């Protein structure tokens, strides 16, 4: 538990400093990130047609600041070519753009690469 707490604190520090634009998570941890308000509304960044194409893979949550439902993440198939090369997950992870990213164009490129 102490290691997990330290890891979360380090992640929060990196996010706060703007060092991280995109995050991948398993379904178990993702609710923690979205509850902390770390995830941006993907509808503000990604093309509407892309969101419709992946509508069954969208992960919704309530924005803690506005109380409105947002698209916080998208499930990425572990069978995606890039995901297979990286061998990161054995299950389909969720990808999200972090709230307040300083590099939105890069974040969108990364997410798009994993959805091809």
Residue, then its C-alpha position, 0 to 999 in steps of 0.5 A: x500500500x505504501x508503494x501504491x500511495x507513493x506512485x500515485x503521489x508521483x503521478x499527481x506531481x507529474x500531471x500537475x507539472x504538465x509533464x504528462x499529456x496522455x495516460x493509459x490505465x486498466x479498468x480497475x485504476x481508471x475510476x481513481x483518475x477520473x474521480x480526481x478530475x485528471x481526465x479531459x473531455x475527449x469530445x473537446x479534443x477528438x473528432x466526432x466521427x472518431x468518437x461515434x466509430x468507437x462509441x462502444x469503447x467510450x468510458x464516461x464519467x461525471x466531471x467533478x467540477x461541472x457535474x456534467x457527464x464527459x467522455x473521459x477515456x476510450x478502451x484500446x484493443x490489446x490487439x491494436x498493432x501498436x499495443x501488441x508491439x509495446x506489450x503493455x497490457x494483457x487486457x484492453x486498457x483505457x486511454x485518456x487525455x489529461x485535463x489541462x494538457x499543454x500539448x493538446x495536438x500531441x495528445x490527440x496524435x497519441x490517442x489516434x495512433x492507438x485507435x487505428 
